[in-house]
Amino acid sequence: MRPLPPLNALRVFEVAARTGSYAAAATELGLTHGAVSRQIGALEAWLGQRLFARAGRRMVATPIARVFAAEVSLSFDRLITAAEACGRPGARRMLRVSAPTSFAMRWLIPRLDSFHQAHPQIEVAVTTVTTVHEELRGGFDVAIRRGFAGEGNWPRYQATPVLDEADTLIMSPALFAKCPIRSPADIEKHVLLTSETRPGDWTDWLEVAGSSHLTGRPRRLFDHFFVTRQAVEDGLGIGVGPLPLLDTDIASGRIMLPLPEIRVQRTGYVALTPVDAPKDEPLGAFVAWLVAEGQHARVKSGRSQC
């Protein structure tokens, strides 16, 4: 018999080394922190050397453990490829996608049906994070975050630009009919709505609009943009919102753009895939679809600005 190390312990070790945390490994694998520690202890006993060392309150992989983990990860990739090649024809593949809440609600999920129609064999499971800067952790195949795709910006991840973003003034059609905004000066008649997750949205927009003197006006603050967007739709005030994330709301008439020519360019979104992830067809198809949808949205947004 081949003297194989304990395979379950290898699986736990690979996740802990890849995520950089026992806690993150426990979350991804659905285990307790203690179970992760015991499995890694069993592998260390089999190998006869330590794989993790304590650094403050965290357990950090040793240099030799990082090299070993890379080899284990490649071996798992080969196992996955072999299993898929020998697997049931037509079996559905699950893709786990992590995305900011507003991006998922307003842009990604409304478009997913077109992906499923083109790729019925791939099932997309979406989980959300509360901020676009939330730490990359837990199990996912693709993570969508705000940022740039420049080299060194996302260590251990392949970054692909997906979507540009620009902020502009938003309000409900009913509120516009009652108290229209035809120039930045008309804003003084309205309640300003804003979000903790989008600090500086009003300050930046007012500066571009040439109305910085209105920056000190009182505002109603909500914890997240999707709450602010709902308050805008309900006519409780006016807000600054992102395009093209709100395209479906605008097309349906729930929200309108009173001054669409005044826009503030924001950092866009990128799709992140672990560099050691299997470069298989489902993952590539989904990232390519994201890019194509982003390009379509860019063209549409450009036409609406003209």
Secondary structure, 3 states (H helix, E strand, C coil): CCCCCCHHHHHHHHHHHHHCCHHHHHHHHCCCHHHHHHHHHHHHHHHCCCCEEEECCEEEECHHHHHHHHHHHHHHHHHHHHHHHHCCCCCCEEEEEEEEHHHHHHHHHHHHHHHHHHCCCEEEEEEEECCCCCCCCCCCCEEEEECCCCCCCCCCEEEEEEEEEEEEEEECHHHHHHCCCCCHHHHHHCCEEEECCCCCHHHHHHHHCCCHHHCCCCEEEECCHHHHHHHHHCCCCEEEEEECCCHHHHHHCCCECCCCCCCEEEEEEEEEEECCCCCCHHHHHHHHHHHHHHHHHHHHHHHHHC
